Amino acid sequence: MIDTWLTRKLGLEVPILGAPMGGRAGGRLAGEVTRAGGLGLLGAARYATPEWIAAESAVVREIGGGALGIGLMTWALDDDDTLLGAALAEKPRVVSLSFGDPAPYVERVHAAGALAVSQVNTVEDLRVVERAGVDFVIAQGGEAGGHTGRIGTLPLLQEVLEATSLPVLAAGGIGTGRGLAAVVAAGAEGALIGTALLASPETIGPDYARRRLVEAGSADTVYTSVFDQARDQPWPARWGGRALANDYTDRWDGRGADNETLSAAYDPADPRQGVVYAGEAAGLVTAERPAGEVVRAIAADAERLLRRFG
């Protein structure tokens, strides 16, 4: 067992959080990560509903044995914080408040008995969430799938570890035990893992997404905002999304088309057009494997490697 602040604080067997991937991380995926010894986080995207959070939280508890984490997009809460109230009603252990200033919400998270965590993409982000009073942070590098920043995981992790006394996790490009061992050896308390789980049968979303990920290599991603524009998702401009490249990105990324044009051309049911957010760890995903198996394998391999090097 890899013993870190994260495993001790949350009573986990392995220092792994399942990323709260909007549209992909529902109750089954989060529950299986938790059952495997980590903590799975539900991905409550902007378009989620309180009813969805309640129903999926029940699934997590049934599969994972009670522990629950939920991830929210802070910038979306600034317009409507209904989802935060719905999340806190489920008594989660951890609430992720990422992509924006969590200051208006951290006190409510603490009052509900949960830990608050934020993903950060720069040291400036770190200072914002420190002032807000979060309990720990996740250094999310640009290799990560979905919405992320532009600094690579390794330089960002080093910067953040040097700059804060808060516990730090790493995210972005971590898809095997080697990746987990590397960030723990560097001083991280664990990892947030997303892409490595995206071909698992427990994910929600289109079936073609799992197949496309298995077929993709690590060079087959693109950092883009065209899918947000096409789907009318008003993400702040500083956060693009890393997705698998396809015919749609080949045609429209960087072309400066307006939202109406991008929306008219978009077909989410077509694998050549629909978005599959995934990170540069895509090349490490070579088969559709159950989420619990993935988590256990990553943890076991990391433990073996860390023991090998003392």
MIKOLDO-373483 format. One record per residue (C-alpha): residue number from 1; residue in three letters; y, x, z. Coordinates in Angstrom, 3 decimals, padded with zeros to 6 digits. Example, Ala and Ser with C-alpha at 12.3 -4.5 7.8 and 13.67 -1.06 7.14 Angstrom:
! MIKOLDO-373483
<atom num="1" residu="ALA" north="-004.500" east="012.300" up="007.800"/>
<atom num="2" residu="SER" north="-001.060" east="013.670" up="007.140"/>
This chain:
! MIKOLDO-373483
<atom num="1" residu="MET" north="000.000" east="000.000" up="000.000"/>
<atom num="2" residu="ILE" north="003.464" east="001.311" up="-000.910"/>
<atom num="3" residu="ASP" north="005.567" east="000.894" up="002.223"/>
<atom num="4" residu="THR" north="009.289" east="000.299" up="001.601"/>
<atom num="5" residu="TRP" north="012.152" east="-001.648" up="003.105"/>
<atom num="6" residu="LEU" north="011.328" east="-004.486" up="000.695"/>
<atom num="7" residu="THR" north="007.694" east="-004.816" up="001.727"/>
<atom num="8" residu="ARG" north="008.570" east="-004.625" up="005.431"/>
<atom num="9" residu="LYS" north="011.514" east="-007.032" up="005.267"/>
<atom num="10" residu="LEU" north="009.690" east="-009.710" up="003.277"/>
<atom num="11" residu="GLY" north="006.153" east="-009.043" up="004.449"/>
<atom num="12" residu="LEU" north="004.970" east="-008.175" up="000.940"/>
<atom num="13" residu="GLU" north="001.894" east="-006.242" up="-000.062"/>
<atom num="14" residu="VAL" north="003.606" east="-004.657" up="-003.078"/>
<atom num="15" residu="PRO" north="007.288" east="-003.772" up="-003.678"/>
<atom num="16" residu="ILE" north="007.690" east="-006.024" up="-006.704"/>
<atom num="17" residu="LEU" north="009.925" east="-009.001" up="-007.381"/>
<atom num="18" residu="GLY" north="009.227" east="-011.186" up="-010.400"/>
<atom num="19" residu="ALA" north="012.443" east="-011.522" up="-012.390"/>
<atom num="20" residu="PRO" north="014.115" east="-014.962" up="-012.378"/>
<atom num="21" residu="MET" north="013.982" east="-015.345" up="-016.158"/>
<atom num="22" residu="GLY" north="015.729" east="-018.527" up="-017.247"/>
<atom num="23" residu="GLY" north="013.506" east="-020.659" up="-019.441"/>
<atom num="24" residu="ARG" north="010.443" east="-018.492" up="-018.749"/>
<atom num="25" residu="ALA" north="009.937" east="-018.073" up="-014.978"/>
<atom num="26" residu="GLY" north="008.790" east="-021.409" up="-013.645"/>
<atom num="27" residu="GLY" north="006.628" east="-022.261" up="-010.680"/>
<atom num="28" residu="ARG" north="003.325" east="-021.001" up="-012.080"/>
<atom num="29" residu="LEU" north="004.657" east="-017.560" up="-012.968"/>
<atom num="30" residu="ALA" north="006.591" east="-017.100" up="-009.730"/>
<atom num="31" residu="GLY" north="003.657" east="-018.391" up="-007.705"/>
<atom num="32" residu="GLU" north="001.179" east="-015.981" up="-009.271"/>
<atom num="33" residu="VAL" north="003.491" east="-013.005" up="-008.649"/>
<atom num="34" residu="THR" north="003.692" east="-014.048" up="-005.006"/>
<atom num="35" residu="ARG" north="-000.066" east="-014.588" up="-004.727"/>
<atom num="36" residu="ALA" north="-000.564" east="-011.056" up="-006.070"/>
<atom num="37" residu="GLY" north="001.433" east="-009.654" up="-003.166"/>
<atom num="38" residu="GLY" north="004.980" east="-009.525" up="-004.524"/>
<atom num="39" residu="LEU" north="007.624" east="-012.236" up="-004.547"/>
<atom num="40" residu="GLY" north="008.193" east="-014.322" up="-007.646"/>
<atom num="41" residu="LEU" north="011.645" east="-015.762" up="-008.313"/>
<atom num="42" residu="LEU" north="012.233" east="-019.018" up="-010.138"/>
<atom num="43" residu="GLY" north="014.714" east="-018.687" up="-012.991"/>
<atom num="44" residu="ALA" north="017.199" east="-021.520" up="-012.454"/>
<atom num="45" residu="ALA" north="019.265" east="-021.230" up="-015.612"/>
<atom num="46" residu="ARG" north="022.552" east="-023.060" up="-016.138"/>
<atom num="47" residu="TYR" north="020.745" east="-025.935" up="-017.814"/>
<atom num="48" residu="ALA" north="018.210" east="-026.409" up="-014.994"/>
<atom num="49" residu="THR" north="018.379" east="-029.514" up="-012.809"/>
<atom num="50" residu="PRO" north="017.947" east="-030.074" up="-009.056"/>
<atom num="51" residu="GLU" north="014.801" east="-032.034" up="-009.876"/>
<atom num="52" residu="TRP" north="013.386" east="-029.063" up="-011.784"/>
<atom num="53" residu="ILE" north="014.087" east="-026.730" up="-008.872"/>
<atom num="54" residu="ALA" north="012.356" east="-029.084" up="-006.419"/>
<atom num="55" residu="ALA" north="009.302" east="-029.609" up="-008.622"/>
<atom num="56" residu="GLU" north="008.860" east="-025.938" up="-009.524"/>
<atom num="57" residu="SER" north="009.402" east="-024.816" up="-005.933"/>
<atom num="58" residu="ALA" north="006.494" east="-027.024" up="-004.905"/>
<atom num="59" residu="VAL" north="004.320" east="-025.327" up="-007.522"/>
<atom num="60" residu="VAL" north="005.319" east="-021.884" up="-006.238"/>
<atom num="61" residu="ARG" north="004.360" east="-022.813" up="-002.696"/>
<atom num="62" residu="GLU" north="001.043" east="-024.307" up="-003.730"/>
<atom num="63" residu="ILE" north="000.044" east="-021.192" up="-005.670"/>
<atom num="64" residu="GLY" north="001.749" east="-018.461" up="-003.667"/>
<atom num="65" residu="GLY" north="001.229" east="-019.697" up="-000.138"/>
<atom num="66" residu="GLY" north="004.749" east="-020.608" up="000.911"/>
<atom num="67" residu="ALA" north="007.167" east="-017.762" up="000.100"/>
<atom num="68" residu="LEU" north="009.823" east="-018.600" up="-002.467"/>
<atom num="69" residu="GLY" north="012.651" east="-016.855" up="-004.290"/>
<atom num="70" residu="ILE" north="015.198" east="-018.408" up="-006.645"/>
<atom num="71" residu="GLY" north="017.575" east="-016.777" up="-009.118"/>
<atom num="72" residu="LEU" north="020.930" east="-018.281" up="-010.104"/>
<atom num="73" residu="MET" north="023.713" east="-017.232" up="-012.477"/>
<atom num="74" residu="THR" north="026.844" east="-016.752" up="-010.408"/>
<atom num="75" residu="TRP" north="029.305" east="-017.366" up="-013.237"/>
<atom num="76" residu="ALA" north="027.752" east="-020.788" up="-013.831"/>
<atom num="77" residu="LEU" north="028.032" east="-021.715" up="-010.139"/>
<atom num="78" residu="ASP" north="031.779" east="-021.177" up="-010.375"/>
<atom num="79" residu="ASP" north="031.979" east="-024.329" up="-012.505"/>
<atom num="80" residu="ASP" north="029.341" east="-026.363" up="-010.661"/>
<atom num="81" residu="ASP" north="027.437" east="-025.190" up="-007.586"/>
<atom num="82" residu="THR" north="024.998" east="-028.107" up="-007.524"/>
<atom num="83" residu="LEU" north="022.060" east="-025.829" up="-008.301"/>
<atom num="84" residu="LEU" north="022.830" east="-023.633" up="-005.304"/>
<atom num="85" residu="GLY" north="022.596" east="-026.635" up="-003.012"/>
<atom num="86" residu="ALA" north="019.306" east="-027.644" up="-004.628"/>
<atom num="87" residu="ALA" north="017.972" east="-024.115" up="-004.257"/>
<atom num="88" residu="LEU" north="018.914" east="-023.803" up="-000.598"/>
<atom num="89" residu="ALA" north="017.299" east="-027.158" up="000.153"/>
<atom num="90" residu="GLU" north="013.967" east="-025.522" up="-000.733"/>
<atom num="91" residu="LYS" north="014.345" east="-022.900" up="002.041"/>
<atom num="92" residu="PRO" north="013.829" east="-019.790" up="-000.122"/>
<atom num="93" residu="ARG" north="013.314" east="-016.332" up="001.338"/>
<atom num="94" residu="VAL" north="015.568" east="-014.726" up="-001.287"/>
<atom num="95" residu="VAL" north="018.374" east="-016.068" up="-003.469"/>
<atom num="96" residu="SER" north="019.557" east="-013.942" up="-006.385"/>
<atom num="97" residu="LEU" north="023.256" east="-014.374" up="-007.216"/>
<atom num="98" residu="SER" north="023.858" east="-012.271" up="-010.302"/>
<atom num="99" residu="PHE" north="026.394" east="-011.905" up="-013.104"/>
<atom num="100" residu="GLY" north="029.651" east="-012.591" up="-011.325"/>
<atom num="101" residu="ASP" north="031.198" east="-012.368" up="-007.865"/>
<atom num="102" residu="PRO" north="028.849" east="-013.951" up="-005.282"/>
<atom num="103" residu="ALA" north="031.458" east="-013.981" up="-002.502"/>
<atom num="104" residu="PRO" north="031.912" east="-017.795" up="-002.447"/>
<atom num="105" residu="TYR" north="028.171" east="-018.334" up="-001.962"/>
<atom num="106" residu="VAL" north="026.704" east="-015.588" up="000.224"/>
<atom num="107" residu="GLU" north="027.631" east="-017.255" up="003.527"/>
<atom num="108" residu="ARG" north="025.821" east="-020.430" up="002.468"/>
<atom num="109" residu="VAL" north="022.743" east="-018.418" up="001.536"/>
<atom num="110" residu="HIS" north="022.729" east="-016.703" up="004.915"/>
<atom num="111" residu="ALA" north="023.294" east="-019.981" up="006.747"/>
<atom num="112" residu="ALA" north="020.146" east="-021.310" up="005.044"/>
<atom num="113" residu="GLY" north="018.171" east="-018.364" up="006.418"/>
<atom num="114" residu="ALA" north="017.758" east="-016.542" up="003.103"/>
<atom num="115" residu="LEU" north="018.577" east="-013.031" up="001.928"/>
<atom num="116" residu="ALA" north="021.177" east="-012.661" up="-000.815"/>
<atom num="117" residu="VAL" north="020.656" east="-010.154" up="-003.616"/>
<atom num="118" residu="SER" north="022.650" east="-009.365" up="-006.734"/>
<atom num="119" residu="GLN" north="021.777" east="-007.476" up="-009.877"/>
<atom num="120" residu="VAL" north="024.480" east="-004.967" up="-010.778"/>
<atom num="121" residu="ASN" north="025.136" east="-003.205" up="-014.074"/>
<atom num="122" residu="THR" north="027.872" east="-000.769" up="-013.004"/>
<atom num="123" residu="VAL" north="029.157" east="000.852" up="-009.819"/>
<atom num="124" residu="GLU" north="032.160" east="-001.481" up="-010.098"/>
<atom num="125" residu="ASP" north="029.749" east="-004.429" up="-009.917"/>
<atom num="126" residu="LEU" north="028.216" east="-002.823" up="-006.846"/>
<atom num="127" residu="ARG" north="031.560" east="-002.744" up="-005.062"/>
<atom num="128" residu="VAL" north="032.111" east="-006.436" up="-005.794"/>
<atom num="129" residu="VAL" north="028.771" east="-007.538" up="-004.342"/>
<atom num="130" residu="GLU" north="029.052" east="-005.182" up="-001.365"/>
<atom num="131" residu="ARG" north="032.334" east="-006.856" up="-000.425"/>
<atom num="132" residu="ALA" north="030.626" east="-010.234" up="-000.805"/>
<atom num="133" residu="GLY" north="028.069" east="-009.287" up="001.843"/>
<atom num="134" residu="VAL" north="024.783" east="-009.295" up="-000.078"/>
<atom num="135" residu="ASP" north="021.733" east="-007.908" up="001.722"/>
<atom num="136" residu="PHE" north="020.417" east="-005.711" up="-001.077"/>
<atom num="137" residu="VAL" north="021.102" east="-004.938" up="-004.718"/>
<atom num="138" residu="ILE" north="019.176" east="-004.441" up="-007.939"/>
<atom num="139" residu="ALA" north="020.339" east="-001.742" up="-010.349"/>
<atom num="140" residu="GLN" north="019.626" east="-003.461" up="-013.667"/>
<atom num="141" residu="GLY" north="019.699" east="-001.066" up="-016.594"/>
<atom num="142" residu="GLY" north="020.393" east="-001.871" up="-020.213"/>
<atom num="143" residu="GLU" north="016.692" east="-001.598" up="-021.103"/>
<atom num="144" residu="ALA" north="016.137" east="-004.932" up="-019.345"/>
<atom num="145" residu="GLY" north="015.312" east="-008.075" up="-021.262"/>
<atom num="146" residu="GLY" north="017.687" east="-011.016" up="-021.290"/>
<atom num="147" residu="HIS" north="021.262" east="-010.637" up="-020.125"/>
<atom num="148" residu="THR" north="022.125" east="-007.184" up="-018.911"/>
<atom num="149" residu="GLY" north="024.660" east="-004.390" up="-019.099"/>
<atom num="150" residu="ARG" north="024.822" east="-001.242" up="-021.214"/>
<atom num="151" residu="ILE" north="024.052" east="001.649" up="-018.827"/>
<atom num="152" residu="GLY" north="020.454" east="002.881" up="-018.849"/>
<atom num="153" residu="THR" north="018.282" east="002.241" up="-015.798"/>
<atom num="154" residu="LEU" north="017.826" east="005.862" up="-014.752"/>
<atom num="155" residu="PRO" north="021.508" east="006.921" up="-014.723"/>
<atom num="156" residu="LEU" north="022.557" east="003.597" up="-013.195"/>
<atom num="157" residu="LEU" north="019.919" east="003.788" up="-010.467"/>
<atom num="158" residu="GLN" north="021.029" east="007.292" up="-009.540"/>
<atom num="159" residu="GLU" north="024.677" east="006.228" up="-009.419"/>
<atom num="160" residu="VAL" north="023.953" east="003.183" up="-007.269"/>
<atom num="161" residu="LEU" north="021.673" east="005.053" up="-004.853"/>
<atom num="162" residu="GLU" north="024.371" east="007.655" up="-004.340"/>
<atom num="163" residu="ALA" north="027.105" east="005.048" up="-003.914"/>
<atom num="164" residu="THR" north="025.699" east="002.561" up="-001.386"/>
<atom num="165" residu="SER" north="023.911" east="002.301" up="001.933"/>
<atom num="166" residu="LEU" north="022.372" east="-001.033" up="000.943"/>
<atom num="167" residu="PRO" north="018.692" east="-001.174" up="-000.027"/>
<atom num="168" residu="VAL" north="018.380" east="-000.771" up="-003.801"/>
<atom num="169" residu="LEU" north="015.753" east="-002.021" up="-006.258"/>
<atom num="170" residu="ALA" north="015.533" east="-001.065" up="-009.920"/>
<atom num="171" residu="ALA" north="015.142" east="-003.217" up="-013.017"/>
<atom num="172" residu="GLY" north="014.953" east="-002.504" up="-016.725"/>
<atom num="173" residu="GLY" north="012.147" east="-000.802" up="-018.605"/>
<atom num="174" residu="ILE" north="009.655" east="-000.866" up="-015.715"/>
<atom num="175" residu="GLY" north="006.375" east="-002.123" up="-017.127"/>
<atom num="176" residu="THR" north="003.614" east="000.035" up="-015.653"/>
<atom num="177" residu="GLY" north="002.708" east="001.801" up="-012.462"/>
<atom num="178" residu="ARG" north="004.371" east="004.923" up="-013.818"/>
<atom num="179" residu="GLY" north="007.699" east="003.105" up="-013.951"/>
<atom num="180" residu="LEU" north="007.346" east="001.684" up="-010.442"/>
<atom num="181" residu="ALA" north="006.298" east="005.075" up="-009.062"/>
<atom num="182" residu="ALA" north="009.261" east="006.737" up="-010.762"/>
<atom num="183" residu="VAL" north="011.907" east="004.457" up="-009.260"/>
<atom num="184" residu="VAL" north="010.324" east="004.476" up="-005.801"/>
<atom num="185" residu="ALA" north="010.145" east="008.273" up="-005.897"/>
<atom num="186" residu="ALA" north="013.841" east="008.289" up="-006.819"/>
<atom num="187" residu="GLY" north="014.685" east="006.266" up="-003.711"/>
<atom num="188" residu="ALA" north="014.456" east="002.631" up="-004.809"/>
<atom num="189" residu="GLU" north="012.792" east="000.165" up="-002.436"/>
<atom num="190" residu="GLY" north="010.902" east="-001.494" up="-005.282"/>
<atom num="191" residu="ALA" north="011.344" east="-003.030" up="-008.706"/>
<atom num="192" residu="LEU" north="012.289" east="-006.291" up="-010.362"/>
<atom num="193" residu="ILE" north="009.868" east="-006.818" up="-013.245"/>
<atom num="194" residu="GLY" north="010.336" east="-009.227" up="-016.148"/>
<atom num="195" residu="THR" north="009.233" east="-008.131" up="-019.617"/>
<atom num="196" residu="ALA" north="005.820" east="-006.972" up="-018.345"/>
<atom num="197" residu="LEU" north="005.127" east="-010.584" up="-017.310"/>
<atom num="198" residu="LEU" north="006.401" east="-012.341" up="-020.433"/>
<atom num="199" residu="ALA" north="003.062" east="-012.404" up="-022.263"/>
<atom num="200" residu="SER" north="001.329" east="-013.960" up="-019.261"/>
<atom num="201" residu="PRO" north="-000.106" east="-017.430" up="-019.823"/>
<atom num="202" residu="GLU" north="001.808" east="-018.713" up="-016.779"/>
<atom num="203" residu="THR" north="005.182" east="-018.413" up="-018.514"/>
<atom num="204" residu="ILE" north="006.977" east="-021.477" up="-019.773"/>
<atom num="205" residu="GLY" north="008.647" east="-021.598" up="-023.169"/>
<atom num="206" residu="PRO" north="007.312" east="-021.536" up="-026.734"/>
<atom num="207" residu="ASP" north="003.774" east="-020.240" up="-027.296"/>
<atom num="208" residu="TYR" north="004.979" east="-017.941" up="-030.066"/>
<atom num="209" residu="ALA" north="007.023" east="-015.955" up="-027.553"/>
<atom num="210" residu="ARG" north="003.912" east="-014.436" up="-025.990"/>
<atom num="211" residu="ARG" north="002.422" east="-013.551" up="-029.366"/>
<atom num="212" residu="ARG" north="005.632" east="-011.965" up="-030.618"/>
<atom num="213" residu="LEU" north="005.958" east="-009.851" up="-027.493"/>
<atom num="214" residu="VAL" north="002.416" east="-008.516" up="-027.793"/>
<atom num="215" residu="GLU" north="003.088" east="-007.586" up="-031.423"/>
<atom num="216" residu="ALA" north="006.452" east="-005.933" up="-030.694"/>
<atom num="217" residu="GLY" north="007.213" east="-002.297" up="-030.004"/>
<atom num="218" residu="SER" north="009.822" east="-000.899" up="-027.674"/>
<atom num="219" residu="ALA" north="012.168" east="-000.235" up="-030.625"/>
<atom num="220" residu="ASP" north="012.043" east="-003.883" up="-031.733"/>
<atom num="221" residu="THR" north="014.803" east="-005.255" up="-029.510"/>
<atom num="222" residu="VAL" north="018.476" east="-005.938" up="-030.154"/>
<atom num="223" residu="TYR" north="021.409" east="-006.368" up="-027.749"/>
<atom num="224" residu="THR" north="023.289" east="-009.415" up="-028.978"/>
<atom num="225" residu="SER" north="025.267" east="-012.548" up="-028.130"/>
<atom num="226" residu="VAL" north="024.340" east="-014.597" up="-031.212"/>
<atom num="227" residu="PHE" north="021.676" east="-016.604" up="-029.407"/>
<atom num="228" residu="ASP" north="024.176" east="-017.625" up="-026.720"/>
<atom num="229" residu="GLN" north="026.627" east="-018.700" up="-029.406"/>
<atom num="230" residu="ALA" north="023.970" east="-020.621" up="-031.312"/>
<atom num="231" residu="ARG" north="022.821" east="-022.470" up="-028.188"/>
<atom num="232" residu="ASP" north="026.305" east="-023.052" up="-026.758"/>
<atom num="233" residu="GLN" north="025.630" east="-020.936" up="-023.669"/>
<atom num="234" residu="PRO" north="029.059" east="-019.747" up="-022.471"/>
<atom num="235" residu="TRP" north="028.036" east="-016.386" up="-021.018"/>
<atom num="236" residu="PRO" north="030.961" east="-014.087" up="-020.164"/>
<atom num="237" residu="ALA" north="031.559" east="-011.668" up="-023.018"/>
<atom num="238" residu="ARG" north="030.638" east="-008.555" up="-021.017"/>
<atom num="239" residu="TRP" north="026.956" east="-009.549" up="-020.838"/>
<atom num="240" residu="GLY" north="024.972" east="-009.595" up="-024.044"/>
<atom num="241" residu="GLY" north="021.260" east="-010.367" up="-024.096"/>
<atom num="242" residu="ARG" north="018.411" east="-008.070" up="-025.086"/>
<atom num="243" residu="ALA" north="015.944" east="-009.936" up="-027.294"/>
<atom num="244" residu="LEU" north="013.241" east="-009.245" up="-029.841"/>
<atom num="245" residu="ALA" north="014.814" east="-008.742" up="-033.247"/>
<atom num="246" residu="ASN" north="013.880" east="-011.322" up="-035.903"/>
<atom num="247" residu="ASP" north="015.180" east="-012.817" up="-039.141"/>
<atom num="248" residu="TYR" north="017.968" east="-014.577" up="-037.261"/>
<atom num="249" residu="THR" north="019.371" east="-011.417" up="-035.687"/>
<atom num="250" residu="ASP" north="018.928" east="-009.501" up="-038.938"/>
<atom num="251" residu="ARG" north="021.109" east="-012.055" up="-040.673"/>
<atom num="252" residu="TRP" north="023.694" east="-012.904" up="-038.030"/>
<atom num="253" residu="ASP" north="024.075" east="-010.166" up="-035.412"/>
<atom num="254" residu="GLY" north="027.409" east="-008.416" up="-035.823"/>
<atom num="255" residu="ARG" north="028.545" east="-010.680" up="-038.665"/>
<atom num="256" residu="GLY" north="031.294" east="-012.428" up="-036.693"/>
<atom num="257" residu="ALA" north="030.136" east="-015.942" up="-037.563"/>
<atom num="258" residu="ASP" north="031.556" east="-018.836" up="-035.548"/>
<atom num="259" residu="ASN" north="029.472" east="-020.865" up="-033.104"/>
<atom num="260" residu="GLU" north="029.183" east="-023.841" up="-035.427"/>
<atom num="261" residu="THR" north="027.727" east="-021.728" up="-038.224"/>
<atom num="262" residu="LEU" north="025.326" east="-019.953" up="-035.866"/>
<atom num="263" residu="SER" north="024.169" east="-023.223" up="-034.334"/>
<atom num="264" residu="ALA" north="023.523" east="-024.826" up="-037.737"/>
<atom num="265" residu="ALA" north="021.374" east="-021.862" up="-038.787"/>
<atom num="266" residu="TYR" north="019.345" east="-021.714" up="-035.583"/>
<atom num="267" residu="ASP" north="015.871" east="-023.227" up="-035.185"/>
<atom num="268" residu="PRO" north="014.246" east="-022.581" up="-031.796"/>
<atom num="269" residu="ALA" north="010.850" east="-023.795" up="-033.057"/>
<atom num="270" residu="ASP" north="010.679" east="-021.107" up="-035.749"/>
<atom num="271" residu="PRO" north="009.367" east="-017.703" up="-034.513"/>
<atom num="272" residu="ARG" north="011.527" east="-016.019" up="-037.150"/>
<atom num="273" residu="GLN" north="014.648" east="-017.711" up="-035.774"/>
<atom num="274" residu="GLY" north="014.082" east="-018.572" up="-032.106"/>
<atom num="275" residu="VAL" north="015.135" east="-016.346" up="-029.252"/>
<atom num="276" residu="VAL" north="012.596" east="-014.295" up="-027.314"/>
<atom num="277" residu="TYR" north="014.493" east="-012.390" up="-024.669"/>
<atom num="278" residu="ALA" north="012.588" east="-009.200" up="-023.838"/>
<atom num="279" residu="GLY" north="013.369" east="-005.647" up="-022.836"/>
<atom num="280" residu="GLU" north="012.531" east="-002.185" up="-024.078"/>
<atom num="281" residu="ALA" north="009.275" east="-002.277" up="-022.104"/>
<atom num="282" residu="ALA" north="007.979" east="-004.540" up="-024.892"/>
<atom num="283" residu="GLY" north="005.838" east="-001.735" up="-026.278"/>
<atom num="284" residu="LEU" north="003.985" east="-001.556" up="-022.955"/>
<atom num="285" residu="VAL" north="002.809" east="-005.167" up="-023.290"/>
<atom num="286" residu="THR" north="-000.268" east="-005.071" up="-025.512"/>
<atom num="287" residu="ALA" north="-002.167" east="-008.210" up="-024.484"/>
<atom num="288" residu="GLU" north="-001.730" east="-011.596" up="-022.871"/>
<atom num="289" residu="ARG" north="-002.717" east="-010.935" up="-019.257"/>
<atom num="290" residu="PRO" north="-002.451" east="-013.141" up="-016.154"/>
<atom num="291" residu="ALA" north="000.653" east="-012.393" up="-014.133"/>
<atom num="292" residu="GLY" north="-001.268" east="-011.607" up="-010.966"/>
<atom num="293" residu="GLU" north="-003.403" east="-009.073" up="-012.809"/>
<atom num="294" residu="VAL" north="-000.282" east="-007.386" up="-014.182"/>
<atom num="295" residu="VAL" north="001.358" east="-007.146" up="-010.752"/>
<atom num="296" residu="ARG" north="-001.749" east="-005.815" up="-009.050"/>
<atom num="297" residu="ALA" north="-002.338" east="-003.217" up="-011.769"/>
<atom num="298" residu="ILE" north="001.256" east="-001.959" up="-011.657"/>
<atom num="299" residu="ALA" north="001.152" east="-001.666" up="-007.871"/>
<atom num="300" residu="ALA" north="-002.254" east="000.035" up="-007.757"/>
<atom num="301" residu="ASP" north="-001.338" east="002.567" up="-010.441"/>
<atom num="302" residu="ALA" north="001.977" east="003.334" up="-008.743"/>
<atom num="303" residu="GLU" north="000.275" east="003.857" up="-005.398"/>
<atom num="304" residu="ARG" north="-002.268" east="006.220" up="-006.981"/>
<atom num="305" residu="LEU" north="000.468" east="008.252" up="-008.659"/>
<atom num="306" residu="LEU" north="002.639" east="008.462" up="-005.571"/>
<atom num="307" residu="ARG" north="-000.331" east="009.555" up="-003.478"/>
<atom num="308" residu="ARG" north="-001.175" east="012.190" up="-006.084"/>
<atom num="309" residu="PHE" north="002.250" east="013.759" up="-005.709"/>
<atom num="310" residu="GLY" north="002.384" east="013.355" up="-001.951"/>
